[in-house]
Amino acid sequence: MIGGGLAGLSSAVALAESGFRVRLFEKRPHLGGRAASYVLPGGEHIDNCQHVTLGCCTNLEDFYRRADAAGKIKFYDRLLFAAPDGRRGVMAASVLPAPLHLAASFTLFPLLSWADKFAIARAMLAIARHGGRPRDLWPADSSNDAGEITMLAWLRKHRQTERAIRRFWEVILVSALDEDLDRTDARHGVNVFWKAFLSTRAGYRVGIPQVPLGDLYDGCKQSITRRGGEVLLRAGVRGFRVSANRIDGVDFEDGSVGTADYYLSAVPQDILPELLPGEVVAREPAFANLVKLRTSPITGVHLWFDTMVMTEPFLTLLDSTVQWVFNKTKLYGGSAESRGQYLQLVISASYGLLPRSRQDIIALCLKELRDVLPATRDAVLVKGTVVKETSATFSPSPGSDQWRPAQNSSLPNLFLAGDWTATGWPSTMEGAVRSGYLAAEAILRDAAMPGKFLQPDLPPEGLARLWSRPS
Ligand SMILES: Cc1cc2nc3c(=O)[nH]c(=O)nc-3n(C[C@H](O)[C@H](O)[C@H](O)COP(=O)(O)OP(=O)(O)OC[C@H]3O[C@@H](n4cnc5c(N)ncnc54)[C@H](O)[C@@H]3O)c2cc1C
């Protein structure tokens, strides 16, 4: 297994549990890949960026259970939104069944007008009535291809108001898919709404780790080593050896060579072609086309204040550059009496911030925080760090799914995992774990050993279940 992110780890744990002796090689000194944490020179543990899961992420939940980390994730069912004028709105489920569970808080939501709400309800109905697959995106007659349109074009087609787009659809989808609405495939956007907000009552619940991300993976290592496997850090792979259309070894950066019955690549999509011989990449479209998967950025801003500035665990900002504010002190269980406070701000699809300086970005964030968290006006910023991930995720742009290869490759003993492989999911931790489980199942099939790891989606409930039955 090459790569110790969530794709490699989930596959490794699944195969170790199935009786394989797994050797996992990770280039960095820690596990977790993009969903990792590290220690700053001052001793603070910081996540590469805040990572959240949703109630609908069934495979990630299963993986955390296998890795003995499920108890370290806390789920929240109350979402708090803040506008720059200081007003706030809450979304929380009532006792009504899906897809009406959020209807009451939506009706009372003060940051949208009635015209916005009617427009949103109409689009939601268009999604829900067809079990999450509206006919204009998934035509009943598959020969009549609906074409690939952007989420923004689909919203305009469904007559959404500008404020509904800005204060509702954009707020949720840009963070969930890490892409602007005019660059997002409408099918991915609609899928998020169906799975997270419409089909079940629990799908929208936000799960946040109560520990630094790196602490979630201790159980994986134990699960692999207990069964005779190995997890090697600072163990970069330089390349795969290919002969007679099969992998017959890997060259490590330290000059050694390793061989195995099966090889699993769980590295990002831009790294894999560098590890394969040029002629293999050139002749296999699945490898050659990986350059066509574009990427999008995420910027994380870490701020330490001398005093408490926020009481809520997290907050979603409307009409602002900053999209989410996480109260890390509270999320890590810091007491209300803690003197200082550590906040982590997240900006997805942060194209506009890439050319800006660190000081500039911190100044912009502080200005926006003053509107929504008045206590920051008098607080002293003790320290600030900006982490720009220029290629945080692959961009779920229209047509991008055609460049995502399956977990079986054209080299019979090489299998692929990674959030960018064909999973049907966008670039998320759930997508990475799905790919890991699918790759493990593919290896088991090849070894003629039955095994199933992929978890089904949460079954639709209430009216959503009725509407999702095939007509
Ligand atoms: C800033 C940011 C915020 C995000 N927020 C969220 C979120 O809130 N929720 C969510 O669900 N998802 C989020 N994501 C996406 C999520 O992190 C990824 O989808 C997921 O972690 C990808 O896992 P992976 O295993 O496919 O790839 P990676 O995590 O990239 O793992 C690949 C691994 O391969 C290793 N590797 C590379 N080359 C070699 C080599 N030659 N030899 C050995 N090892 C090698 C790398 O070091 C790395 O550890 C975020 C991503 C970023 C960057």
The ligand as an ORCA input file, in Angstrom:
! r2SCAN-3c Opt
* xyz 0 1
  C      -7.667     22.049      3.421
  C      -8.573     20.856      3.249
  C      -9.798     20.804      3.920
  C     -10.652     19.714      3.733
  N     -11.827     19.633      4.442
  C     -12.573     18.508      4.352
  C     -13.724     18.342      5.184
  O     -14.058     19.192      6.008
  N     -14.441     17.199      5.050
  C     -14.093     16.202      4.163
  O     -14.772     15.183      4.109
  N     -12.994     16.343      3.369
  C     -12.244     17.461      3.449
  N     -11.118     17.582      2.673
  C     -10.819     16.530      1.676
  C     -10.149     15.331      2.337
  O      -9.063     15.742      3.130
  C      -9.631     14.400      1.240
  O     -10.683     14.112      0.336
  C      -9.108     13.069      1.786
  O      -8.365     13.253      2.958
  C      -8.263     12.416      0.699
  O      -7.708     11.211      1.158
  P      -6.790     10.326      0.208
  O      -6.307      9.196      1.025
  O      -7.531     10.040     -1.042
  O      -5.557     11.267     -0.229
  P      -4.426     11.954      0.665
  O      -4.998     12.356      1.976
  O      -3.828     13.022     -0.172
  O      -3.371     10.787      0.927
  C      -2.343     10.454      0.026
  C      -1.120     10.039      0.813
  O      -0.121      9.544     -0.083
  C       1.143      9.961      0.414
  N       2.121      9.893     -0.672
  C       2.219     10.701     -1.759
  N       3.255     10.322     -2.533
  C       3.819      9.257     -1.938
  C       4.920      8.422     -2.268
  N       5.652      8.628     -3.370
  N       5.224      7.410     -1.418
  C       4.489      7.178     -0.297
  N       3.443      7.955      0.057
  C       3.102      8.975     -0.758
  C       0.865     11.378      0.898
  O       1.891     11.830      1.772
  C      -0.493     11.198      1.583
  O      -0.368     10.856      2.943
  C     -10.266     18.673      2.837
  C      -9.042     18.718      2.184
  C      -8.196     19.791      2.390
  C      -6.868     19.818      1.702
*
